[in-house]
Amino acid sequence: MRIRFTTRSLLAATAVLAIIFATATIGLRWLTHKGVEIHQRSITREIIQWGNEYAQINNDASAIRAAELIGYIKTYYVVGDGYRGPDESGRELEIARATSLRQLVEALEVYTGLRFGDDHAAWSRWAESGKRGEPDDAREPPN
């Protein structure tokens, strides 16, 4: 049996390949976008959980953990180029981040009496001084 390639069959084969390529390209974009959305929603839940859990400060050790977490949450899967899902899941992630940071900062400020806001470098210095067992006056912010 001999197969004849006519212009019509060549055009049909080209059209089928073009459709397959376009579908695969669109499908891959959708799949990547959907994967980022699922991951962002998971990260959102995790950040909310951290905010709720680590804002329960009842001793120096829990305060140090909360202070260390501020810097981590600020940089953990930040929405930007190369990590962008649907706008809605990105907004939810950033709202969760801001809420958790606010919870941690408020709890730390109540516990320590210090007012560093969300300055993670200042909280990190405070946490490091607490780990070394420095006296309370060493924990004061610089003037």
C-alpha positions in Angstrom: 0.0 0.0 0.0 1.4 3.3 -1.0 0.6 6.5 0.8 0.1 9.6 -1.3 0.9 13.0 0.1 -1.2 15.5 -1.6 -1.2 19.2 -0.9 -4.5 18.8 0.9 -3.1 16.1 3.3 0.0 18.1 3.9 -2.1 21.1 4.8 -4.3 19.0 7.0 -1.3 17.5 8.8 0.2 21.0 9.3 -3.1 22.3 10.7 -3.3 19.3 13.1 0.2 19.8 14.3 -0.4 23.6 14.8 -3.5 22.9 16.8 -1.7 20.3 18.9 1.2 22.8 19.5 -1.2 25.7 20.4 -3.2 23.5 22.7 -0.1 22.2 24.5 1.3 25.7 24.8 -2.0 27.1 26.3 -2.4 24.0 28.4 1.1 24.3 29.8 0.6 28.0 30.7 -2.7 27.2 32.3 -1.2 24.3 34.3 1.7 26.5 35.5 -0.6 29.3 36.4 -3.0 26.9 38.3 0.0 25.3 40.0 1.2 28.6 41.3 -2.4 29.4 42.5 -2.6 26.2 44.4 0.8 26.8 46.0 0.0 30.4 46.9 -3.2 29.3 48.6 -1.2 26.7 50.6 1.4 29.3 51.6 -1.4 31.7 52.6 -2.9 29.1 54.9 0.6 28.4 56.3 1.4 32.1 57.0 -2.0 32.5 58.7 -1.3 29.5 60.9 2.2 30.9 61.8 0.7 34.3 62.7 -1.9 32.7 65.0 0.5 30.3 66.6 3.6 32.5 67.1 1.6 35.5 68.3 0.9 33.6 71.5 3.9 34.9 73.4 4.3 33.8 77.0 8.0 33.7 77.6 11.3 34.9 76.2 11.8 31.8 74.1 8.4 32.2 72.3 9.2 36.0 71.9 12.5 35.1 70.3 10.8 32.7 67.9 8.2 35.3 66.9 10.9 37.9 66.4 12.9 35.6 64.1 9.7 34.7 62.1 9.1 38.3 61.2 12.0 38.4 58.7 11.1 35.0 57.4 7.4 35.8 56.7 8.4 39.1 55.0 10.5 37.2 52.4 8.6 33.8 52.1 7.3 33.4 48.6 6.7 37.0 47.8 4.6 37.5 44.7 6.6 38.9 41.8 8.1 38.1 38.5 8.6 34.4 38.1 6.1 33.6 40.9 2.7 35.0 39.9 -0.6 33.2 40.0 -4.0 34.7 39.6 -4.4 38.2 41.1 -6.9 37.1 43.7 -4.6 34.4 45.2 -1.7 36.8 45.2 -3.8 39.5 47.0 -4.9 36.9 49.6 -1.3 35.9 50.2 -0.2 39.5 50.7 -3.2 40.2 53.0 -2.3 37.1 55.1 1.3 38.2 55.2 0.4 41.7 56.4 -2.1 40.3 59.0 0.4 37.7 60.4 3.2 40.3 60.6 0.8 42.7 62.4 -0.1 39.9 64.9 3.5 39.1 65.6 4.6 42.7 66.0 1.7 43.6 68.3 2.4 40.5 70.5 6.1 41.3 70.6 5.5 45.0 71.4 3.1 44.0 74.3 5.5 41.4 75.6 8.8 43.4 75.3 7.6 47.0 75.6 9.7 47.7 72.5 8.4 49.6 69.5 10.3 48.3 66.5 7.2 47.9 64.2 7.9 45.5 61.4 11.6 46.2 61.3 12.8 42.7 61.1 16.5 43.7 61.5 15.7 45.4 64.9 13.7 42.4 66.0 16.5 40.0 64.9 19.1 42.0 66.9 16.8 41.8 69.9 16.3 38.1 69.4 20.1 37.5 69.1 20.7 39.5 72.3 18.1 37.4 74.1 19.7 34.2 72.9 23.1 35.4 74.3 21.4 36.2 77.6 22.4 39.9 77.6 20.7 42.1 80.1 17.5 43.9 79.3 19.1 47.2 78.7 21.2 45.7 75.9 17.8 44.9 74.1 16.8 48.6 73.9 16.8 50.1 70.5 19.7 52.5 69.6 18.9 56.2 70.0 
